[in-house]
Amino acid sequence: MKVHLFMERMNRRGFMKRFVVFAAVLILFGELAFGDELGSAGSKGPAKEKPIKIFVLAGDQNVLDQGMIEGQTDGVHDGFYLEASPSREELKKHVNVAVYEGAFSPVVDYDKLKPAVTGVVEIGEQRWKYKIPKGTGKELIPYTPFPELAQKDGYTTVLRGYVSVPYSGRYEFHPGKDEASCNVTTVEGREVYRKDAGRTNAVITPVELKLGQRYAFRTIFFGKPGHDFRLPLFNKPGCLETIVEEDAKYAFLKDQSGGWVKRDDVVLYDLHPIHNNTKTPGHFLQVGDVSYGGEKVRNAFGPELMFGHVLGNAIDEPVMVVRFATHGPRSLGHDYLPPSSGGKADLGGSWDVIHFNWGVWDANYREKSFKFYEGDGKHPTSYADWEKNLRTLVARLKKTGATLIWASVTPVWPGDPGKPPNADVKKYNAIAEKIMKENDVIIDDLYSEVLRQGYPKSDNVHSVGHLAPKVTRTILSALDGRKNPTKPLPRVLVIGDSISGGYIQEVTKSFDGKAVVFHNPGNAASSWNGLRNIDNWVDLKGYLQNGQEYLELVSGLRDVLENPGKAYPGYKGQGVELSGLVWFQGASDSGSPSMADAYGQNLVNLINDLRKEFKAPGLPVVVTALGYGGEKPLPNLQKVMAAQLAAGNPEKYPQFAGNVLSVDTRPFFYPPEKSPGGYSYIYFNNALSYLQIGEAMGRAMLDLLKNEKK
């Protein structure tokens, strides 16, 4: 069902605004109204016979799932105190306890009765500490206990203390578990929890609590007391569920049954080989991400949500948002460095070490209907072809003069029942071992390392454990054996499939200051794919003049344009059009004075080079400027922000007039007390920030598309 949003001409809560910053045309969107209606089952669908419009959403972690979805917390809480006023020496999670003679009686006024014993007790989640030495696990820290009398029959235990909360909102008190859950709890004299003995369910009354205040509470246990005490928040500020509940503008994101809306005319495809290391095809736009390779899905979404909705409602053709990013910092001055910023390659050196592997893709049986079926039909690769392919690849790699390291094939399950079996990777590895020994190639036995760590734990080929340390040690040993390594730093090339994608980041970080590490663009896949691409992969100049992320983006996007059926579900051969690019990145560059100074020119080069790569000279580009840092951001951050905003200034860049716009995200940045948490550079994970940013991106792109038609 296609969801239709209707923009109001004049939003009662705010107009669509434009203003000029640095004489640039900037798009600043306040609250833009959408219709309150959801699309009906008979609503108009996309013009599926027309070419699919592809919009690239690229950058750093801000492009991914950062806006938190769930508005309810688990209730783990430590804001319990002995006194109403804060003091420097006070203990968190500790409250006053009094034990009275006699079993609980509803007619007794325990505030007037003299207790048999008083003290201090700890409540809430049990604390823990790391064992000594570190790395050997954790151990629980014993609670500050109740008085001994509290555990005897014939006594009633009462807690009195004060509670504060990290956010203003609607809370529930969940005191005690098992027998201790039978109690009555009041906050400022108001009953908020009661569970009588013999009852299955408690009567819980939510209470509104404000940040910055302490509230007196009392719990009277009907039987034995307990330490457990939870305080779940049900409308955490800045979470999508809270926003949808409180702001009718975003009600369209849920259907009539209360579930999240899913479109059938907008597809999201994750292109990055690390974020989507299984090359899972795209999925129809929804709230939140999907699982790749069995990894846990984050409780979050990104700007793609509103960006996709805005475009989907305005464009008749099917839309595919191709997202390229992975978690972690990525700089324009290094990772995304475009060719025009790369300078001349130092061709005096060569590769020092090449660490390579194939096999997992070769070993798998694939039917013709599978998206990665090779046209030659060799699934799995025969043992004879495996040997022939490896000999050809090793011969080509030896021509580089590098020290070669072969990474053995990691385990692959025998195959699915009722289908031809997968290849035996033990035989693959035996053949490879013979070839490597004949050619003096070092063997990095990752197969044995996987088994040593107790993996695989499932049929997932990515269940391999932690391979980065062994790969790092093997490469380091090979570098130590080089007689004349490249100066100032030796060069390492890692060629591999998605298994290498699992360790390349850690390996690269381990060699910081010791060597420069590169990875072949995309996924090396099978040995057949290696034969087709090996010459490009070992081209030193390509790596030295381009950032790794730039290479990955260009290679991956070109593959999508040439083979859209691998990315777009249900592709019918209708063709594709590269229709726009959105850029959202910059935090990493703001940490380097030199990168911050060069950001403006690098950004211009990125736009120009990508347009040249894809023969799209007027490709619409939306530059999303960073918006965190407050009124006075740090100097380097200010330089990056200014460069991003200036990209849409037709006076500064006349060649970008009408085809590049900048979006200012400062109005979409909210303080931590109105946000779920996290860091400022990811907008404190505020869902409203990412809703507004995605919407502004989409509106800016639509403006550029209108310019194209003029």
C-alpha positions in Angstrom: 0.0 0.0 0.0 1.4 3.3 -1.0 1.2 6.0 1.7 0.0 9.4 0.5 1.1 12.5 2.4 -0.6 15.8 1.6 1.3 19.0 2.2 -0.7 21.8 3.5 -0.4 25.1 1.8 -0.1 27.0 5.0 1.0 24.9 7.9 -0.6 26.3 11.1 2.5 25.5 13.1 5.2 26.8 10.7 5.9 27.7 7.1 8.4 26.2 4.8 11.2 28.8 5.0 14.2 29.8 2.9 16.9 32.1 3.9 20.3 33.1 2.6 23.5 32.2 4.5 26.8 33.3 3.1 24.8 34.4 0.1 24.0 30.7 -0.6 20.5 29.4 -1.2 20.0 27.2 1.8 17.0 25.1 2.5 15.7 25.3 6.0 12.6 23.5 6.8 10.6 24.0 10.0 7.7 21.8 10.7 6.2 20.9 7.3 2.7 19.5 7.5 1.6 16.3 6.0 -1.9 15.1 5.5 -3.5 13.3 8.3 -4.8 10.6 6.0 -3.1 7.3 5.2 -3.3 5.8 1.8 -6.0 3.3 1.2 -5.7 -0.1 -0.2 -6.9 1.1 -3.6 -4.6 4.1 -3.8 -2.5 4.7 -6.8 0.8 2.7 -6.9 4.0 3.7 -8.6 4.4 3.6 -12.4 6.3 0.4 -12.2 6.9 0.2 -16.0 9.0 3.3 -15.8 12.8 3.3 -15.0 13.6 3.2 -11.3 14.9 6.5 -10.0 18.1 6.0 -7.9 19.0 8.4 -5.2 22.3 8.0 -3.4 22.5 8.8 0.3 26.2 8.7 1.3 28.4 9.8 4.1 29.3 8.7 7.7 27.3 7.2 10.5 24.7 10.0 10.4 23.4 8.4 7.3 22.6 5.2 9.2 20.3 4.2 12.0 20.7 6.8 14.7 17.3 8.1 15.7 15.9 5.9 18.5 12.6 4.2 17.9 11.3 2.6 21.1 10.1 5.2 23.7 9.9 2.7 26.6 12.9 2.0 28.8 13.7 -1.3 30.6 13.3 0.5 34.0 16.9 0.0 35.2 17.3 3.0 37.5 19.9 4.3 40.0 18.3 7.6 41.0 17.3 6.5 44.5 18.4 8.6 47.5 18.2 8.9 51.3 17.5 12.6 51.4 15.4 15.2 49.5 18.4 17.5 48.9 21.6 16.4 47.1 24.8 16.2 49.0 28.4 15.6 48.0 28.8 12.4 50.0 25.4 10.8 49.4 25.0 7.3 48.1 23.0 6.5 45.0 20.6 3.5 45.0 20.4 3.6 48.8 17.2 4.4 50.8 16.0 4.3 54.4 14.6 1.1 55.7 12.5 0.5 58.8 11.3 -2.9 60.2 8.2 -3.1 62.4 7.0 -5.8 64.7 3.9 -7.6 63.4 2.8 -8.8 60.1 1.4 -6.2 57.6 -1.9 -4.7 58.6 -3.8 -2.2 56.4 -5.1 -0.4 59.4 -1.6 0.3 60.9 -0.1 3.8 60.3 3.5 2.9 59.8 4.5 6.5 59.7 3.5 6.9 63.4 4.6 3.4 64.6 8.0 3.0 66.2 10.2 0.6 64.3 12.1 -2.3 65.8 15.1 -1.5 63.7 16.2 1.0 61.1 19.0 1.2 58.6 20.0 1.8 55.0 19.5 -0.6 52.2 20.4 -0.7 48.5 17.8 -1.1 45.8 17.7 -1.3 42.0 19.8 -3.2 39.6 22.7 -5.1 41.3 26.1 -3.5 40.7 29.1 -5.4 39.2 32.8 -5.0 38.7 35.5 -6.4 36.5 37.4 -9.3 37.8 41.1 -8.9 38.4 43.0 -9.3 36.1 40.8 -7.5 33.6 39.5 -9.6 30.8 38.6 -12.5 33.0 34.9 -11.5 33.3 32.7 -9.7 35.7 31.5 -10.3 39.2 28.4 -9.0 41.1 28.9 -6.7 44.1 26.7 -7.7 47.0 23.8 -5.5 47.9 23.8 -3.4 51.0 21.5 -5.8 52.9 18.2 -5.5 54.7 18.3 -5.8 58.5 18.1 -9.4 59.6 14.7 -8.9 61.2 13.3 -8.0 57.7 13.8 -11.7 56.6 11.9 -13.1 59.6 8.2 -13.9 59.8 6.0 -11.6 61.8 7.7 -8.3 60.7 6.8 -5.6 58.2 9.5 -3.8 56.2 9.0 -0.3 54.9 11.3 1.7 52.5 11.4 5.5 52.5 13.5 7.5 50.2 13.6 9.9 47.3 13.7 9.3 43.5 14.9 11.5 40.7 14.6 10.8 37.0 16.9 11.5 34.0 14.0 12.7 31.7 10.7 14.4 32.3 8.0 11.9 31.4 5.4 9.2 32.3 6.9 6.6 34.6 5.6 3.4 36.3 7.0 2.1 39.6 7.7 -1.7 39.5 9.0 -2.4 43.1 10.1 -6.0 44.0 9.8 -9.3 42.3 8.5 -12.7 43.3 7.2 -12.4 47.0 8.6 -8.9 47.3 6.4 -7.7 44.4 3.5 -7.9 46.9 3.5 -4.4 48.3 2.0 -0.9 48.1 4.1 2.0 46.9 3.2 5.7 47.0 4.9 8.8 45.5 4.3 12.1 47.3 1.4 10.3 49.1 -0.3 9.1 45.9 -0.6 5.3 45.4 1.2 4.3 42.2 1.5 0.5 42.7 -0.4 -2.2 44.6 -0.2 -5.9 44.5 -2.1 -7.8 47.2 -1.0 -11.2 48.3 -2.5 -13.9 46.1 -3.0 -11.6 43.2 -1.4 -12.3 39.8 -1.3 -8.8 38.5 -0.5 -5.5 40.1 -2.5 -2.3 39.8 -0.1 0.3 38.5 -0.9 4.0 38.0 1.6 5.9 35.8 2.9 9.1 37.2 4.4 12.2 35.6 7.8 13.0 37.0 10.0 16.0 36.0 13.8 16.2 35.5 15.6 18.1 38.3 13.2 17.2 41.1 13.3 14.6 43.9 10.1 12.9 44.9 9.4 11.2 48.2 8.3 7.6 47.9 7.4 4.8 50.3 7.1 1.1 49.8 5.4 -1.2 52.4 6.1 -4.9 51.7 3.3 -7.3 52.6 5.8 -10.2 53.0 9.6 -10.6 52.7 11.2 -7.5 51.1 13.5 -7.4 48.0 16.1 -5.2 46.4 14.7 -5.2 42.9 13.2 -1.9 41.9 12.5 -0.7 38.4 11.2 2.6 37.0 10.4 2.3 33.3 9.7 5.4 31.3 7.0 5.1 28.7 7.4 8.2 26.7 11.2 8.8 26.5 11.7 12.2 24.8 13.2 12.2 21.3 12.2 8.6 20.5 10.0 7.9 17.5 7.2 6.2 19.4 6.9 9.2 21.7 7.0 11.6 18.8 4.3 9.7 16.8 2.1 9.5 19.9 2.4 13.2 20.7 2.7 14.9 17.3 -0.1 14.2 14.8 2.1 15.3 12.0 3.9 12.0 12.1 0.9 9.8 12.8 1.0 8.6 9.2 4.1 6.5 10.1 1.7 4.0 11.8 -1.1 2.1 10.1 -4.6 1.6 11.5 -3.6 -1.5 13.4 -0.8 0.4 15.2 2.0 -1.1 13.2 4.7 0.8 11.4 3.9 1.7 7.8 5.8 0.0 5.0 5.9 1.4 1.5 5.8 -0.7 -1.8 7.2 2.1 -4.0 10.4 3.0 -2.3 13.3 0.6 -1.8 16.3 1.0 0.5 19.4 -0.7 -0.5 22.6 -0.7 1.7 25.6 -0.6 -0.6 28.5 -0.5 1.8 30.3 -3.9 1.9 30.9 -3.7 5.6 27.5 -2.6 6.7 25.8 -5.1 4.3 28.5 -7.7 4.2 26.2 -10.3 2.7 25.0 -8.2 -0.2 21.4 -8.6 1.0 19.1 -7.1 -1.6 17.2 -4.0 -0.9 13.9 -3.9 1.1 10.9 -1.7 0.9 11.1 1.3 3.1 10.1 0.7 6.7 10.8 2.1 10.1 14.1 0.6 11.2 16.7 -1.5 9.5 16.9 -5.2 8.6 19.3 -7.8 9.7 22.4 -8.5 7.6 24.3 -11.8 8.2 22.3 -12.5 11.3 23.5 -9.4 13.1 21.2 -7.8 15.7 19.1 -4.9 14.3 19.5 -1.6 16.1 16.5 0.1 17.6 16.9 3.1 15.4 16.4 4.6 11.9 18.1 7.3 9.9 17.3 10.2 7.5 16.4 7.6 4.8 12.9 7.3 6.4 11.5 10.7 5.7 13.8 11.2 2.6 12.1 8.1 1.1 8.6 9.2 2.1 9.0 12.7 0.6 10.4 11.4 -2.7 7.9 8.5 -2.8 4.9 10.8 -2.5 6.2 13.3 -5.1 7.6 10.9 -7.8 5.4 8.6 -9.8 8.3 6.3 -10.8 9.6 3.6 -8.3 12.3 5.0 -6.1 15.4 3.3 -4.8 17.5 5.0 -2.1 21.0 3.5 -2.3 22.6 4.1 1.1 26.4 4.0 1.5 27.8 4.3 5.0 29.0 2.2 7.9 29.2 2.8 11.6 32.3 4.6 12.7 34.1 7.8 11.6 34.7 8.4 7.9 36.6 11.5 6.6 36.4 13.3 3.3 40.0 14.2 3.6 41.1 10.6 3.7 38.5 7.9 3.4 36.3 9.5 0.7 39.2 11.5 -0.9 38.2 12.0 -4.5 40.7 11.7 -7.4 41.0 15.4 -8.0 42.2 15.8 -4.4 44.5 12.8 -4.5 47.5 14.4 -6.2 50.1 12.4 -8.2 50.8 8.8 -7.3 54.2 7.8 -6.0 54.9 5.1 -8.5 58.4 4.5 -7.2 57.1 2.1 -4.7 55.0 -1.0 -4.9 52.8 -3.3 -2.8 54.7 -4.7 0.2 52.2 -7.3 1.3 49.1 -8.7 -0.3 46.8 -10.8 1.9 44.2 -12.6 -0.2 41.5 -15.2 0.0 38.7 -16.7 -2.0 36.6 -19.8 -1.5 33.5 -19.2 0.6 31.6 -18.1 -2.5 33.1 -20.8 -4.7 32.0 -23.5 -2.2 28.3 -22.6 -2.2 25.8 -24.2 -4.4 23.6 -21.6 -6.1 20.5 -22.0 -8.3 19.9 -19.9 -11.4 17.3 -17.9 -9.5 19.8 -16.8 -6.9 20.9 -13.2 -7.3 24.7 -14.0 -7.2 24.4 -16.9 -9.7 27.4 -16.8 -12.0 26.6 -16.9 -15.7 29.0 -19.8 -16.2 26.9 -21.9 -13.9 29.8 -23.3 -11.9 28.2 -23.6 -8.5 30.0 -24.8 -6.6 33.4 -24.3 -8.3 34.8 -27.7 -9.2 38.1 -28.8 -7.6 39.8 -28.8 -10.9 38.6 -25.2 -11.7 39.5 -24.1 -8.2 43.1 -25.2 -8.7 43.2 -23.7 -12.2 41.8 -20.3 -11.0 44.1 -20.1 -8.0 47.2 -20.8 -10.0 46.2 -18.0 -12.4 45.5 -15.6 -9.6 48.7 -16.4 -7.7 50.7 -15.9 -10.9 49.2 -12.5 -11.4 49.8 -11.5 -7.8 53.4 -12.5 -7.9 54.0 -10.0 -10.7 53.4 -7.2 -8.1 56.6 -8.1 -6.2 54.7 -8.1 -3.0 55.1 -10.7 -0.2 52.0 -12.8 -0.6 49.8 -14.3 2.2 47.0 -16.8 1.4 44.2 -16.9 3.9 42.7 -20.3 4.0 39.0 -20.8 3.3 36.9 -20.6 6.5 34.3 -23.3 7.2 31.2 -23.6 5.1 28.2 -25.8 6.0 27.6 -29.0 3.9 24.6 -27.7 2.2 20.8 -27.5 2.3 18.8 -30.7 2.5 17.4 -31.8 -0.8 19.9 -29.7 -2.9 23.3 -30.5 -4.3 26.0 -30.2 -1.6 28.4 -27.4 -1.1 32.0 -28.0 -1.9 34.3 -29.5 0.8 36.5 -26.6 1.9 39.0 -29.0 3.4 39.7 -30.2 -0.2 39.8 -26.5 -1.3 42.4 -25.8 1.4 44.4 -28.8 0.6 44.6 -27.8 -3.1 45.4 -24.2 -2.1 48.2 -25.3 0.3 49.9 -27.3 -2.4 49.8 -24.2 -4.8 51.0 -21.8 -2.1 53.9 -24.0 -1.0 55.0 -24.3 -4.7 55.0 -20.5 -5.0 56.5 -19.6 -1.6 53.3 -18.0 -0.5 52.7 -17.6 3.3 49.6 -19.4 4.6 47.4 -17.7 7.2 45.4 -20.7 8.4 42.1 -19.0 9.3 40.3 -22.2 8.9 42.1 -23.7 11.9 41.7 -20.4 13.8 38.0 -20.5 13.4 37.8 -24.0 14.9 40.2 -23.1 17.7 37.9 -20.3 18.8 34.9 -22.7 18.9 33.3 -21.6 15.7 31.2 -21.9 13.6 28.2 -21.8 15.9 25.7 -21.9 13.1 25.3 -22.4 9.3 26.1 -18.8 8.8 29.4 -18.5 6.9 30.2 -15.4 8.9 30.2 -17.3 12.2 34.0 -17.3 12.3 34.9 -15.6 15.6 37.5 -12.9 16.0 40.0 -13.2 13.2 41.6 -9.7 13.1 44.4 -10.4 15.7 45.7 -13.4 13.8 45.5 -11.6 10.4 47.3 -8.6 12.0 50.1 -10.8 13.4 50.6 -12.6 10.0 50.8 -9.4 8.1 53.1 -7.8 10.6 55.5 -10.8 10.4 55.5 -10.5 6.6 56.3 -6.8 6.8 59.2 -7.5 9.2 60.6 -9.9 6.5 60.7 -7.2 3.8 64.2 -6.1 3.0 63.3 -2.8 1.4 59.8 -1.7 2.5 58.2 1.3 1.0 58.9 4.6 2.7 57.6 6.4 4.6 55.1 3.6 5.3 54.8 0.1 3.7 51.7 -0.7 1.7 49.3 -3.6 2.4 46.5 -4.7 0.2 43.8 -7.1 1.5 41.8 -8.9 -1.1 38.8 -10.8 0.1 35.1 -11.5 0.4 32.8 -10.7 3.2 34.9 -12.7 5.7 37.7 -10.1 5.2 35.0 -7.4 5.6 34.7 -8.6 9.2 38.3 -7.9 10.1 39.5 -5.2 7.8 38.6 -2.3 10.0 40.4 -3.6 13.0 43.4 -4.7 11.0 43.6 -1.2 9.4 43.4 0.4 12.8 46.1 -1.9 14.2 48.6 -0.7 11.5 48.0 3.0 12.1 51.4 4.6 11.9 53.0 1.3 10.9 51.6 0.7 7.4 48.8 1.9 5.1 46.2 -0.8 4.5 43.8 -0.9 1.6 41.0 -3.4 0.7 39.8 -4.2 -2.7 36.6 -2.3 -3.6 33.4 -4.3 -2.9 33.4 -8.0 -2.3 36.0 -10.2 -3.9 33.3 -13.0 -4.0 34.4 -16.1 -6.0 37.6 -16.9 -7.7 35.8 -16.4 -11.0 35.1 -12.8 -9.9 38.8 -12.5 -9.0 39.9 -13.5 -12.5 37.7 -10.7 -13.9 38.9 -8.0 -11.6 42.4 -8.8 -10.3 44.1 -6.4 -12.7 42.0 -3.5 -11.3 42.4 -4.6 -7.7 46.2 -4.6 -7.8 46.4 -1.2 -9.6 48.4 0.8 -7.0 47.7 4.2 -8.6 43.9 3.7 -8.0 44.4 3.3 -4.3 46.9 6.1 -3.9 44.8 8.7 -5.7 41.5 7.8 -4.1 40.2 7.2 -0.6 39.0 3.7 0.1 35.4 4.7 0.7 35.4 6.6 -2.6 36.6 3.5 -4.5 34.0 1.4 -2.7 31.2 3.9 -3.5 32.0 4.1 -7.2 32.6 0.4 -7.6 29.4 -0.5 -5.7 27.2 2.1 -7.4 28.4 1.1 -10.8 27.5 -2.5 -10.1 24.0 -1.4 -9.0 23.5 0.6 -12.2 24.7 -2.3 -14.3 23.0 -5.1 -12.3 19.9 -3.5 -10.6 18.2 -6.9 -10.2 20.7 -7.7 -7.4 19.6 -4.7 -5.4 15.9 -4.0 -6.3 13.4 -6.7 -5.2 11.2 -7.9 -8.1 13.1 -6.0 -10.7 11.4 -6.4 -14.1 14.0 -5.0 -16.5 12.5 -1.5 -16.5 15.9 0.1 -16.3 17.3 2.6 -13.8 18.3 6.3 -13.7 20.8 7.9 -11.4 18.7 10.8 -10.2 20.5 12.5 -7.3 23.1 12.4 -4.5 22.7 13.4 -0.9 25.9 14.0 1.1 25.9 13.9 5.0 29.2 13.7 6.7 32.0 15.8 8.3 32.5 15.0 11.9 35.8 13.1 11.3 37.2 16.0 9.2 36.4 18.5 12.0 38.9 16.6 14.2 41.8 17.5 11.9 42.9 21.1 11.2 44.3 20.2 7.8 41.2 18.2 6.7 39.0 21.0 8.0 41.0 23.6 5.9 40.7 21.4 2.8 37.1 20.4 3.2 35.6 23.0 0.9 37.8 22.1 -2.0 37.5 18.3 -1.3 33.7 18.6 -1.3 33.7 20.5 -4.7 36.1 17.8 -6.1 33.9 15.0 -4.8 30.8 16.4 -6.5 32.7 17.0 -9.8 34.5 13.6 -9.7 31.3 11.6 -9.0 29.5 13.4 -11.8 32.4 12.6 -14.1 32.5 9.0 -13.0 28.9 8.4 -13.9 28.7 10.8 -16.9 26.1 12.9 -15.1 27.3 16.5 -15.3 24.2 18.0 -13.9 23.4 15.4 -11.2 21.4 17.0 -8.5 23.4 17.1 -5.2 22.1 18.0 -1.7 24.9 18.8 0.8 23.6 18.3 4.3 25.6 20.5 6.7 26.4 19.5 10.2 24.2 21.1 12.9 25.7 20.2 16.3 28.2 22.2 18.3 26.0 24.9 19.7 26.1 28.6 19.0 29.9 28.6 19.1 31.2 25.4 17.5 34.9 24.6 17.7 36.9 26.3 15.0 37.5 23.2 12.8 33.9 22.2 13.1 32.9 25.7 12.0 35.2 25.5 9.0 33.5 22.2 7.9 30.0 23.6 8.4 30.8 26.8 6.5 32.2 24.8 3.6 29.1 22.6 3.5 26.8 25.6 3.6 28.8 27.4 0.9 28.5 24.5 -1.5 25.0 25.8 -2.3 26.1 29.4 -2.8 25.7 30.2 -6.5 27.9 33.3 -6.1 30.8 31.2 -4.7 30.3 28.3 -7.1 28.4 29.5 -10.2 28.8 26.0 -11.8 26.6 24.6 -9.0 23.7 27.1 -9.5 20.5 25.2 -9.7 22.0 21.8 -9.3 23.5 21.9 -5.7 21.7 22.9 -2.6 22.8 23.0 1.1 20.6 22.0 4.0 21.3 23.6 7.3 20.6 21.1 10.2 21.2 23.4 13.1 17.5 24.0 13.7 17.1 20.2 14.0 19.6 19.8 16.8 18.0 19.3 20.3 19.7 19.3 23.7 20.4 16.0 25.6 17.5 16.5 28.1 15.1 16.3 25.1 16.9 13.4 23.5 17.4 9.7 24.2 21.1 9.9 24.7 24.3 9.3 22.7 26.7 11.9 21.4 26.2 15.4 20.0 27.7 14.5 16.6 24.9 12.0 16.1 22.3 14.5 17.4 22.0 12.7 20.7 20.1 9.9 18.8 17.1 12.2 18.6 14.4 10.8 16.3 12.9 14.2 15.6 16.3 15.4 14.4 16.5 12.6 11.8 12.8 13.0 10.8 13.4 16.7 10.1 16.8 16.2 8.4 15.4 13.5 6.1 12.5 15.6 5.2 14.7 18.6 4.5 16.9 16.5 2.3 13.9 15.3 0.4 12.4 18.7 -0.1 15.8 20.1 -1.3 16.1 17.2 -3.8 12.6 17.9 -5.2 13.6 21.5 -5.7 16.6 20.5 -7.7 14.6 18.0 -9.8 12.2 20.8 -10.6 15.2 22.9 -11.8 16.2 20.0 -14.1 12.8 20.1 -15.9 13.0 23.9 -16.5 
